[in-house]
C-alpha cells in the first residue's frame, strides 16, 4: 500500500494479511516517511536529505561484491567548479549498499573502488519531490589485468558445503565457503597456481589452474564423502611444530583438540567466549568476531582519529544493524594463510568455521605478543591462528 507520506520518499509498504472475520474492522499501521528515513539513516541531522540505495554486481561473477567501497561525488552552483562533495559507503554481505546525506536534484557521480578494478561512473539524480533513489553498479575486476577465481563447493548430491576451506598455497591466500558454498578470490596474478579444497569429512581436492589476464574462472567443485576408518591410537602428536614451540614460550592462549571436544555441536564463537582474556564481539545471527582487547577510548576519542588510524574498521550502516561496531579487529589465519587481508582489517566471522574441523588454536590478544611472522604492525589488534584437522 502507498500513502502520500511514503510517496514522498518513493517507498511502498507491504504486509501480509490473514482474514478470519469478514465483519471485524481491519486496522493496518503504516510507517510515515520520517520513520522510514530514521530506520535507514538514523536521527542525525544531515546536510543533504537524499538517500541512495542499490547493489554492486561483479562482471562475469555470481558471488556478491561484499565490503566494496561505493563513492558518490557531486558539485553544484553554490560551490566552486573545482570543489566537489563526497560521500562513501560499503556494500554488505549481499552486495547491497545504503548511502544517506546526498543532495536532491543534483547530478551525482557514483562509482566503486577496490584494490583491483573499478566501475564505470554512473550518474544518478534524485528528483526534488522524492528523497530516495535506487541504482545498480557493475564492477569490473579486469581493470588491472589480474584474474578472478570464483565458484561453489558442493557434495555429490549438489548440496553446498559451507565452511569448506579453499587455499592458494603459492600465494598464501585462503578463504572459507559461505552458507551457499560460494567463494571468490580476486586479484590473482597471471600464471599457473595450485588450488587446494578441503573440508573435514570429505576427500580433499588438489589441482592446478592456469589464470590469464582479465579472466574470470568459475568452477563448481565437488567433494566426495570420506571413508570413516577405525580409530587407531597413536602417541604421535598431530599438532604443528610451530604450535608447540609457541606454546612453550608461555605467551598467548592455546586451545587443543581436547578442549574443542568438550564443545561438540557448538559454534566456534562459543568456544572462544570461554577463553579468558580473549575479546569477542557476538553480533546478530550468531556471528562472532575477534577484536582487540583495548577499548576504543584508549585508542581514539574522535571520529577524526578513527578515520586517520589505518587499523580501525568503520562499518557501514547496514553492518551496524547487524551488530558490527567500529573497532580494531584481529587478524585471523587458517593454516598460516590470512583470511582477512584487507587494511584496515575487516571483521571475519570465525563462527563460519565448525570446531570439528579445527585441531588447535593459537590466540594472541595483543599484537605485541604475536610472533613476527603473523603480520608485524598489522597485527597490533591481535592474531588468531586456526590449525585445521587433517583427514586421511
Residue pairs with C-beta under 8 A, 6 or more apart in sequence:
1 12
1 13
1 14
1 15
1 28
1 30
2 12
2 13
3 13
3 30
5 32
5 33
5 34
6 12
6 13
6 30
6 31
6 32
6 33
6 36
7 130
8 33
8 129
8 130
8 131
9 33
9 36
9 37
9 51
9 130
9 131
9 132
10 130
10 131
10 132
10 133
11 33
11 36
11 132
13 30
13 31
15 28
17 26
17 28
31 39
33 131
37 51
37 131
40 51
40 53
40 98
40 100
40 317
41 51
41 98
41 100
41 101
41 317
42 100
42 317
46 100
46 101
47 101
48 101
48 102
48 103
48 104
49 101
49 104
49 131
50 100
50 101
50 102
50 103
50 104
50 126
50 131
50 132
50 133
51 98
51 99
51 100
51 102
51 126
51 131
51 132
51 133
52 72
52 97
52 98
52 99
52 102
52 108
52 110
52 124
52 126
52 133
52 134
52 135
53 96
53 97
53 98
53 99
53 132
53 133
53 134
54 70
54 96
54 97
54 134
54 135
54 136
54 137
55 91
55 94
55 95
55 96
55 97
55 136
55 137
56 65
56 68
56 70
56 91
56 95
56 96
56 97
56 112
56 119
56 136
56 137
56 138
56 139
57 65
57 95
57 136
57 137
57 138
57 139
58 65
58 138
58 139
58 140
58 141
58 148
58 184
59 138
59 139
59 140
59 141
59 142
59 216
60 148
60 216
60 218
61 141
61 148
61 150
61 184
61 216
61 218
62 150
62 182
62 218
63 150
63 182
63 183
63 184
64 91
64 93
64 94
64 95
65 91
65 95
65 112
65 139
66 91
66 92
66 93
66 94
66 95
67 90
67 91
67 92
67 342
67 346
68 90
68 91
68 95
68 112
68 113
68 114
68 139
69 88
69 89
69 90
69 112
69 113
69 114
70 88
70 89
70 90
70 91
70 97
70 99
70 110
70 111
70 112
70 113
70 137
71 86
71 87
71 88
71 110
71 111
71 112
71 113
72 86
72 87
72 88
72 89
72 99
72 102
72 108
72 109
72 110
72 124
73 84
73 85
73 86
73 108
73 109
74 84
74 85
74 102
74 103
74 106
74 107
74 108
74 109
75 81
75 83
75 84
75 85
76 103
76 106
79 85
85 103
87 99
87 101
87 102
88 99
89 97
89 98
89 99
89 316
89 317
90 97
90 315
90 316
90 319
91 97
91 316
92 316
92 318
92 319
92 322
96 318
97 316
97 318
98 316
98 317
98 318
100 317
102 108
102 126
103 126
104 126
104 127
104 128
104 130
104 131
105 125
105 126
105 127
105 128
106 125
106 126
107 123
107 124
107 125
108 123
108 124
108 125
108 126
109 121
109 122
109 123
110 121
110 122
110 123
110 124
110 135
110 137
111 118
111 119
111 120
111 121
111 122
111 137
112 118
112 119
112 137
112 139
114 139
114 141
114 186
115 186
115 187
115 342
116 141
116 143
116 144
116 146
116 186
116 187
117 139
117 140
117 141
117 142
117 143
117 144
117 186
118 139
118 140
118 143
119 137
119 138
119 139
119 140
120 138
120 140
122 135
122 137
124 133
124 135
125 133
126 132
126 133
141 148
141 186
141 187
141 216
142 213
142 214
142 215
142 216
144 187
145 190
145 213
145 214
146 186
146 187
146 188
146 189
146 190
146 213
146 214
147 188
147 189
147 190
147 211
147 212
147 213
147 214
147 215
147 216
147 217
148 184
148 185
148 186
148 187
148 188
148 215
148 216
148 217
149 168
149 184
149 185
149 188
149 195
149 209
149 211
149 216
149 217
149 219
150 182
150 183
150 184
150 185
150 216
150 217
150 218
150 219
151 182
151 183
151 217
151 218
151 219
151 220
151 221
152 160
152 177
152 180
152 181
152 182
152 183
152 220
152 221
153 160
153 161
153 164
153 166
153 177
153 181
153 183
153 197
153 199
153 221
153 223
154 160
154 161
154 181
154 220
154 221
154 222
154 223
155 161
155 202
155 222
155 223
155 224
155 225
156 222
156 224
156 225
160 177
160 179
160 180
160 181
160 182
161 177
161 181
161 199
161 202
161 223
162 177
162 178
162 179
162 180
162 181
162 352
163 176
163 177
163 199
163 352
163 353
163 354
163 357
164 176
164 177
164 181
164 183
164 197
164 198
164 199
164 202
164 221
164 223
165 174
165 175
165 176
165 177
165 196
165 197
165 198
165 199
165 334
165 335
165 357
165 388
166 174
166 175
166 176
166 177
166 183
166 185
166 195
166 196
166 197
166 221
167 173
167 174
167 195
167 196
167 197
167 198
167 334
167 335
167 337
168 174
168 185
168 188
168 193
168 194
168 195
168 196
169 194
169 196
169 337
170 193
170 194
171 188
171 189
171 193
172 336
172 337
172 338
173 185
173 188
173 337
173 338
173 341
174 334
174 335
174 337
174 338
174 339
175 183
175 184
175 185
175 339
176 183
176 334
176 339
176 352
176 353
177 183
178 352
179 352
188 211
189 211
190 211
190 212
190 213
191 210
191 211
192 208
192 209
192 210
192 211
193 208
193 209
193 211
194 206
194 207
194 208
195 205
195 206
195 207
195 208
195 209
196 204
196 205
196 206
197 204
197 205
197 206
197 221
197 223
198 204
198 205
198 388
198 391
199 223
199 357
200 354
200 356
200 357
200 388
200 389
200 391
201 225
201 226
201 391
202 223
202 224
202 225
202 226
202 391
203 223
203 224
203 225
203 226
203 391
204 223
204 391
205 221
205 223
209 217
209 219
211 217
226 391
229 392
237 244
238 257
238 359
238 389
238 390
239 256
239 359
239 360
239 387
240 360
240 387
243 254
243 360
243 362
243 385
243 387
246 252
246 254
246 362
246 371
247 254
247 362
251 364
251 369
252 362
252 363
252 364
252 365
252 369
252 370
253 275
253 277
253 278
253 361
253 362
253 363
253 364
253 365
254 360
254 361
254 362
254 363
255 271
255 275
255 360
255 361
255 363
256 359
256 360
257 358
257 359
257 360
257 389
259 271
260 271
260 355
260 356
260 358
260 361
263 270
263 271
263 274
263 355
264 355
264 356
266 355
267 286
267 288
267 351
267 354
267 355
268 288
268 350
268 351
268 353
268 354
268 355
268 358
269 280
269 282
269 286
269 287
269 288
269 350
269 351
271 355
272 278
272 280
272 288
272 290
272 350
272 361
272 363
273 280
273 282
273 288
275 363
277 293
277 365
278 290
278 293
278 363
278 365
279 290
279 291
279 292
279 293
279 365
279 382
280 288
280 289
280 290
280 291
281 288
281 289
281 290
281 291
281 323
281 324
281 325
281 327
281 347
282 288
282 323
283 289
283 322
283 323
283 324
284 321
284 322
284 323
285 322
286 351
287 322
287 323
287 349
287 351
288 349
288 350
288 351
289 324
289 329
289 347
289 348
289 349
289 350
290 329
290 330
290 332
290 348
290 350
290 363
290 382
290 384
291 327
291 328
291 329
291 330
291 347
291 381
291 382
292 299
292 327
292 328
292 329
292 330
292 365
292 366
292 380
292 381
292 382
293 365
293 366
293 382
294 328
294 366
294 381
296 306
296 312
296 326
296 327
296 328
299 305
299 309
299 312
299 328
300 306
300 309
300 312
306 312
306 314
306 326
307 314
309 344
310 343
310 344
311 328
311 343
311 344
311 345
311 378
311 380
311 381
312 326
312 327
312 328
312 344
313 326
313 327
313 328
313 329
313 344
313 345
313 346
313 347
314 326
314 344
315 324
315 325
315 326
315 347
324 347
327 347
328 344
328 345
328 380
328 381
329 340
329 344
329 345
329 346
329 347
329 348
329 381
330 345
330 365
330 379
330 381
330 382
330 383
330 384
331 338
331 340
331 345
331 374
331 375
331 378
331 379
331 381
331 382
331 383
331 384
332 338
332 339
332 340
332 348
332 350
332 384
332 386
333 339
333 374
333 383
333 384
333 385
333 386
334 353
334 386
334 388
335 386
335 387
335 388
336 373
336 385
338 375
339 348
340 346
340 347
340 348
343 378
345 378
345 381
350 384
350 386
353 386
356 389
357 388
357 389
358 386
358 387
358 388
358 389
359 387
359 388
359 389
359 390
360 387
361 384
361 385
361 386
361 387
362 383
362 384
362 385
362 387
363 382
363 383
363 384
363 385
364 370
364 371
364 374
364 379
364 382
364 383
364 384
365 382
366 380
366 382
367 375
367 377
367 378
367 379
367 380
367 381
367 382
367 383
368 380
370 379
370 382
370 383
374 383
374 385
375 383
